[in-house]
């Protein structure tokens, strides 16, 4: 149970709600934003004293029934409710370190996908495996050190620290929000993993924008359904974005594809030709290494 983070998360969710959001009159003289603690306690069917202690990080571990009541009172989404259970220590625990080894069947799968840029990312947004089309569309990952294949660093620190050029894409602000939310969830799942904490500290020290987004304590965003890459060879490439969770290793398989006959599909087909042959073998060989 992460008492401090649990308290901060509860307060952030309480302060975003208005009384009318939960069927209460707004009333005069509200000195703080959101609901009052006693209002949340009433809605959750728990004592005000216990809820106050939860926000202050002084309460013992709440039961599943109490957490369910608080989730309903604060109108939490499924993702937020799951995050609440992780912070409270009632969710299934994972090992101390997040996994970076990719299942061999996934490595084989991403190479067989036709005209689809595919890559696997870890819980900390490290690119662990990719196919040739992903390298042609985004960047040649094989030429980067493993530490420099981290999408979170790209999002907030740029690529000047790697000495390479990442082909720019649209929806940068949305992606940065996704990165922060993913890292907040990862830190809750792996509180003792130095790699997770180290990355969060690094980005907090270097990026005011990361700090601003981190302090919002959000854990869910609307999915990005399309993305446009500005590629120096084929121009703009608009793709559909799909992300599949690999639960056994807490990783994600990201797929960029385009409808048949679309300009995006034609651009991917051209990039697929440019990225075939020995380059593909080299990418996959490098991707298989942790």
C-alpha positions as CSV (number, residue, x, y, z in Angstrom):
1,X,0.0,0.0,0.0
2,X,1.4,3.4,-1.1
3,X,-0.3,5.5,1.5
4,X,1.1,8.9,0.4
5,X,0.3,8.4,-3.3
6,X,-3.1,7.0,-2.5
7,X,-3.9,10.1,-0.5
8,X,-2.7,12.4,-3.2
9,X,-4.7,10.5,-5.8
10,X,-7.9,10.6,-3.8
11,X,-7.6,14.4,-3.3
12,X,-6.9,15.0,-7.0
13,X,-10.0,13.1,-7.9
14,X,-12.2,14.8,-5.2
15,X,-11.1,18.3,-6.3
16,X,-12.1,17.8,-9.9
17,X,-15.7,17.0,-9.1
18,X,-18.4,19.6,-8.6
19,X,-21.3,19.1,-6.2
20,X,-23.8,19.0,-9.0
21,X,-21.8,16.2,-10.7
22,X,-22.9,13.9,-7.9
23,X,-26.4,15.3,-7.3
24,X,-25.6,17.7,-4.4
25,X,-26.4,21.4,-4.2
26,X,-23.4,23.6,-4.8
27,X,-24.3,26.0,-1.9
28,X,-22.3,29.1,-0.9
29,X,-18.9,29.6,0.7
30,X,-16.9,26.8,-0.9
31,X,-13.4,27.8,-0.2
32,X,-11.7,24.9,-2.0
33,X,-12.4,23.3,-5.4
34,X,-14.4,20.1,-5.7
35,X,-16.3,18.1,-3.1
36,X,-15.7,18.4,0.6
37,X,-14.2,15.3,2.3
38,X,-17.4,14.8,4.4
39,X,-19.4,14.7,1.2
40,X,-17.3,12.0,-0.3
41,X,-17.5,10.0,2.9
42,X,-21.3,10.2,2.9
43,X,-21.5,9.1,-0.7
44,X,-19.0,6.3,-0.1
45,X,-20.9,5.2,3.1
46,X,-17.8,5.5,5.3
47,X,-16.9,7.7,8.2
48,X,-15.6,11.2,7.5
49,X,-12.7,10.6,9.9
50,X,-11.6,7.4,8.0
51,X,-11.7,9.2,4.7
52,X,-9.7,12.1,6.0
53,X,-7.1,9.7,7.3
54,X,-6.9,8.1,3.9
55,X,-6.2,11.4,2.2
56,X,-3.6,12.2,4.8
57,X,-1.9,8.9,4.3
58,X,-2.6,7.7,7.9
59,X,-5.3,5.1,7.5
60,X,-4.8,1.3,7.4
61,X,-5.4,-0.6,4.1
62,X,-9.0,-0.2,3.0
63,X,-11.1,-3.2,2.2
64,X,-12.4,-3.9,-1.3
65,X,-15.9,-2.8,-0.3
66,X,-14.6,0.5,0.9
67,X,-12.6,1.1,-2.3
68,X,-15.7,0.3,-4.3
69,X,-17.7,2.8,-2.4
70,X,-15.0,5.5,-2.9
71,X,-14.8,4.7,-6.6
72,X,-18.5,5.2,-6.9
73,X,-18.5,8.4,-4.9
74,X,-15.7,9.9,-6.9
75,X,-17.1,8.7,-10.2
76,X,-13.9,7.0,-11.1
77,X,-13.4,5.3,-14.5
78,X,-12.4,1.7,-14.7
79,X,-8.8,2.7,-15.3
80,X,-8.9,5.0,-12.3
81,X,-10.6,2.4,-10.1
82,X,-7.9,-0.1,-11.0
83,X,-5.2,2.4,-10.2
84,X,-6.9,3.0,-6.8
85,X,-6.7,-0.7,-6.0
86,X,-3.0,-0.8,-7.1
87,X,-2.2,2.1,-4.7
88,X,-4.2,0.5,-1.9
89,X,-2.3,-2.8,-2.3
90,X,-5.4,-4.8,-3.1
91,X,-4.7,-5.5,-6.8
92,X,-2.7,-8.5,-7.8
93,X,1.0,-7.7,-7.3
94,X,3.7,-8.0,-10.0
95,X,7.4,-8.8,-9.6
96,X,9.7,-6.1,-8.4
97,X,11.1,-5.3,-11.9
98,X,9.2,-4.8,-15.1
99,X,10.0,-7.2,-17.9
100,X,12.0,-6.3,-20.9
101,X,12.3,-9.7,-22.7
102,X,9.9,-10.1,-25.6
103,X,8.1,-13.4,-26.2
104,X,9.6,-15.2,-29.3
105,X,6.2,-15.7,-30.8
106,X,5.6,-11.9,-30.7
107,X,9.0,-11.3,-32.4
108,X,7.9,-13.7,-35.2
109,X,4.5,-12.1,-35.5
110,X,5.6,-8.5,-36.0
111,X,7.8,-9.6,-38.9
112,X,5.0,-11.5,-40.6
113,X,2.5,-8.6,-40.5
114,X,1.9,-7.3,-44.0
115,X,2.4,-3.6,-44.6
116,X,2.1,-2.9,-40.8
117,X,4.6,-1.0,-38.8
118,X,4.8,-2.9,-35.5
119,X,6.8,-2.6,-32.3
120,X,6.7,-3.7,-28.7
121,X,7.1,-1.3,-25.8
122,X,7.8,-2.0,-22.1
123,X,5.9,-0.6,-19.1
124,X,8.4,2.4,-19.2
125,X,7.9,3.0,-22.9
126,X,11.2,1.4,-24.0
127,X,11.0,0.1,-27.6
128,X,12.0,-3.6,-27.1
129,X,11.3,-5.0,-30.6
130,X,10.3,-3.7,-34.0
131,X,10.0,-4.7,-37.6
132,X,11.6,-3.1,-40.6
133,X,8.6,-1.0,-41.6
134,X,8.5,0.5,-38.1
135,X,12.2,1.5,-38.4
136,X,11.5,2.9,-41.9
137,X,8.5,4.9,-40.7
138,X,9.9,6.2,-37.4
139,X,13.7,5.8,-36.9
140,X,16.4,3.2,-37.2
141,X,16.2,1.8,-33.7
142,X,19.1,-0.6,-34.4
143,X,21.4,2.4,-34.5
144,X,20.4,3.6,-31.1
145,X,21.6,2.4,-27.7
146,X,18.9,0.7,-25.7
147,X,18.6,3.6,-23.4
148,X,17.9,6.0,-26.3
149,X,15.0,3.8,-27.6
150,X,12.7,5.2,-24.9
151,X,9.6,7.0,-26.2
152,X,9.1,8.9,-23.0
153,X,12.5,10.6,-23.3
154,X,11.8,11.4,-27.0
155,X,8.4,12.9,-26.0
156,X,9.8,15.3,-23.3
157,X,13.5,15.6,-24.0
158,X,13.5,15.5,-27.8
159,X,16.0,13.5,-29.8
160,X,19.0,15.9,-29.6
161,X,20.4,13.7,-26.8
162,X,20.6,10.7,-29.2
163,X,22.1,12.5,-32.1
164,X,19.5,11.1,-34.4
165,X,16.4,12.3,-36.2
166,X,13.0,10.9,-35.3
167,X,10.5,11.4,-38.1
168,X,8.0,13.8,-36.6
169,X,4.3,12.8,-36.0
170,X,1.1,14.6,-35.2
171,X,-0.7,14.4,-31.9
172,X,2.4,15.2,-29.9
173,X,0.5,16.7,-27.0
174,X,-1.8,13.7,-26.8
175,X,1.1,11.4,-26.8
176,X,2.9,13.2,-24.0
177,X,-0.2,12.9,-21.9
178,X,-0.4,9.1,-22.7
179,X,3.3,8.8,-21.6
180,X,2.7,10.5,-18.3
181,X,-0.3,8.4,-17.5
182,X,1.5,5.2,-18.5
183,X,4.4,6.0,-16.3
184,X,2.2,6.9,-13.3
185,X,0.5,3.5,-13.6
186,X,3.8,1.8,-14.0
187,X,5.2,3.4,-10.9
188,X,2.2,2.2,-8.9
189,X,2.7,-1.4,-10.2
190,X,6.5,-1.4,-9.7
191,X,7.2,0.9,-6.8
192,X,10.6,-0.7,-6.0
193,X,11.9,-0.8,-9.6
194,X,14.8,1.7,-9.8
195,X,14.4,2.0,-13.6
196,X,10.8,3.2,-13.3
197,X,11.5,5.6,-10.5
198,X,14.7,6.8,-12.2
199,X,13.0,7.6,-15.4
200,X,10.2,9.6,-13.6
201,X,12.8,11.5,-11.6
202,X,14.9,12.2,-14.8
203,X,11.9,13.6,-16.7
204,X,10.7,15.6,-13.7
205,X,14.0,17.3,-13.3
206,X,14.4,18.1,-17.0
207,X,10.9,18.9,-18.2
208,X,8.5,21.4,-16.7
209,X,5.8,20.1,-18.9
210,X,6.3,16.6,-17.6
211,X,6.1,17.9,-14.0
212,X,2.9,19.8,-14.8
213,X,1.2,16.8,-16.3
214,X,2.5,14.5,-13.6
215,X,0.9,16.6,-10.9
216,X,-2.5,16.1,-12.4
217,X,-2.5,12.5,-11.3
218,X,-4.4,11.3,-14.4
219,X,-4.3,7.7,-15.4
220,X,-6.5,7.4,-18.4
221,X,-6.8,9.3,-21.7
222,X,-8.9,8.9,-24.9
223,X,-7.1,6.5,-27.3
224,X,-5.3,8.0,-30.3
225,X,-7.0,6.4,-33.3
226,X,-4.9,7.9,-36.1
227,X,-1.5,9.5,-36.4
228,X,0.2,11.4,-39.2
229,X,4.0,11.0,-39.7
230,X,5.9,13.6,-41.7
231,X,8.5,11.5,-43.4
232,X,11.3,13.0,-45.4
233,X,11.1,10.5,-48.2
234,X,7.3,9.7,-48.7
235,X,5.8,12.8,-47.1
236,X,2.8,12.7,-44.8
237,X,1.8,9.2,-43.8
238,X,-1.6,8.9,-42.0
239,X,-2.0,5.6,-40.2
240,X,-4.5,3.9,-37.9
241,X,-3.2,3.3,-34.4
242,X,-3.9,0.1,-32.5
243,X,-2.3,-1.0,-29.2
244,X,-2.7,-4.5,-27.8
245,X,-1.8,-5.4,-24.2
246,X,0.5,-8.3,-23.6
247,X,-0.6,-9.1,-20.1
248,X,1.9,-11.8,-19.2
249,X,4.9,-9.4,-19.5
250,X,3.1,-6.1,-19.0
251,X,4.1,-4.9,-22.5
252,X,2.2,-3.4,-25.4
253,X,2.2,-4.3,-29.1
254,X,1.7,-1.1,-31.2
255,X,0.5,-1.4,-34.7
256,X,0.4,1.3,-37.4
257,X,-1.6,0.4,-40.6
258,X,-3.7,2.1,-43.2
259,X,-6.9,1.2,-45.1
260,X,-6.3,-0.5,-48.4
261,X,-6.1,1.9,-51.3
262,X,-5.5,5.0,-49.1
263,X,-2.6,7.3,-49.5
264,X,-1.3,6.1,-46.2
265,X,-1.3,2.5,-47.4
266,X,0.6,3.5,-50.6
267,X,3.2,5.3,-48.5
268,X,3.6,2.3,-46.2
269,X,4.0,0.0,-49.2
270,X,6.8,2.2,-50.5
271,X,8.5,2.3,-47.2
272,X,8.1,-1.5,-46.9
273,X,10.1,-1.8,-50.1
274,X,12.7,0.6,-49.0
275,X,13.1,-1.2,-45.7
276,X,13.3,-4.8,-46.9
277,X,16.3,-7.2,-47.2
278,X,19.3,-7.2,-44.9
279,X,18.0,-4.1,-42.9
280,X,15.0,-6.1,-41.7
281,X,17.2,-9.0,-40.4
282,X,19.5,-6.5,-38.7
283,X,16.5,-4.8,-36.9
284,X,15.0,-8.0,-35.6
285,X,18.3,-9.3,-34.5
286,X,18.9,-6.2,-32.4
287,X,15.3,-6.2,-31.1
288,X,15.7,-9.6,-29.7
289,X,18.4,-8.4,-27.3
290,X,17.1,-7.1,-23.9
